[in-house]
Amino acid sequence: MMNIMEIKGYKAVIKYDPSIDMFRGEFVNLNGGADFYASNIKDLRKEGEISLKVYLEMCKEEGVNPHKEFSGKFNLRVSPELHAEVVAIAAAEGKSLNQCVADMLREVIKSH
């Protein structure tokens, strides 16, 4: 997936920061912030491993769950026209609107 680096099973979003001429990684799906910087990809991965290790050790010491928990629910706002189109597709496929959108999201994720 573009701009995502996986380190020891954890995903980090990678961006270039021109003000410091470095790459910045930030782990997602964690209960707190864990970011890291480097000027090349090899060093970025190394710094990411260090940042993740420190974060996980800190969580363990403080008795905090390091992982952000998700309910599986979120609100999505789209135009009435798009809403109507997706309802029609769901009906044509014999699916609920929820199942149709979940399937579409899975397909998008697979293609990245």
N, C-alpha and C positions, 0 to 999 in steps of 0.2 A: 504494500500500500504506500502510495506516495507520501513522503514527509513523515512516515511513522517508522520508528526503529524499535525492534523488540529486543529487550535485554532480560534474560533469565525469566521469560514468560510475562514480563511487564512491558506495556507499550508506552512509548514516549513520542510526543509530537516534536519534530525538528524544524527549526526556522533559522534563517540567516539574519544576523543583526549587523547591519552595515555600520552602525555607530561605533562598534568595537571590533569590527571585521572578524567576527567569530560566529560559529554555529551555536545555537542554544537548543538544548533538549529539555522537555518538561514532561515528566511522567503523568499520565492521566489515570483516572479511576482509582486514585489513592485518596485517603482521608485528609491528607495534608500536602504541602508543596514539596516537591523534590525536583530540582532543576540542575543543569550542568552545562558547561561551556567548553569549547575547544575550537581550534582553528582548522582541524581536519577530521575526517570521519573516524579514522583509527583511534585517535585520541578522544574523540567524542564518545565512542563506545566505552573506552576505558574509564573516562570520567563518569559516564552514566552508571557503570557497575559500582564505582565507589560511592556515588550519591545514593544509589538504591540501597547498598549495604548499610550505610549510615542511617538512612531513613528507617529501614526495617529493624535495625538494632535499637533505635530510639523508641520505636513503637513497642517493641518487646519489653524494654526497660520500664516504659510508662504504662504497660498493660492496655495499649490501644490497638484496636483492629486496624491494620494498615490499609485495608481495602474499603473503598466506598461501596455501599450497598445500593442497589437499584430496585425499585418496586416492579419494574416491567411496564409501567404506565407513564405516558406522557401526552400532553395536549399538542395537537398539531393544527395550525391555522393555515388554510388554503383558500383560494378563491372559490366562490360558489360553482363556477364552471368546472374547475378541476375536481371538486367534490362530486359533482354529478357524473363526470367521466369515470371516476374510480368506482362509484356505486354501480354504474352500468357494466364495467369490466368484471366486478365481483359477482354480479348477478349472472353474467354470461358464463362465468367459470364455476358457478354453483357454490360460491364461497361467501362467508360473511365479509363485511367491509374490513373488519379488523384482520381476518386471516389473509385477505387479499393484500392489504398494505404491508403486513408482516412478511409475506412472501416476496413482495416487491423489494422491500428493504434487504432481505437476505440475498437476493439476486444482485443488487447494487454492491453489497459488501463483497460477494464472491468475485465480482468483476474488477475489484481494486486489488 
